[in-house]
Amino acid sequence: MITTTLDPISLKDVTDIENAPYEIEGEGDNALKIYFESEENRQKYLSIPVHGSDGISNLKKIYDDMADNPDTGSIN
C-alpha cells in the first residue's frame, strides 16, 4: 500500500497520523492511503466527482479498461 500524508484539500502535511482521518483508494499493493488534516477535508475530498466518468457506466468502463491496460498513457 502506498501512503501519503499530504492532505489533498489543504495541501499541508499531516503529522499526527495516529489520529488523522484517512481514506483508502484502490486495492492491493497499489492501494493509496490518503491522510487528511480533518474529517471536514476528508468529506470535501469524497464529494469531488470522479473525473471523466460522471456516473456514466459505459464511459466508466472505458476508463477502467484503460487503467488496467499496460499501454496506458500511449496515444498510439
C-alpha positions, 0 to 999 in steps of 0.5 A: 500500500502506498501512503501519503500524508499530504492532505489533498484539500489543504495541501499541508502535511499531516503529522499526527497520523495516529489520529488523522482521518484517512481514506483508502483508494484502490486495492492491493499493493497499489492501494493509496492511503490518503491522510487528511488534516480533518474529517471536514477535508476528508468529506470535501475530498469524497464529494469531488466527482470522479473525473471523466466518468460522471456516473456514466457506466459505459464511459466508466468502463472505458476508463477502467479498461484503460487503467488496467491496460499496460499501454496506458498513457500511449496515444498510439 
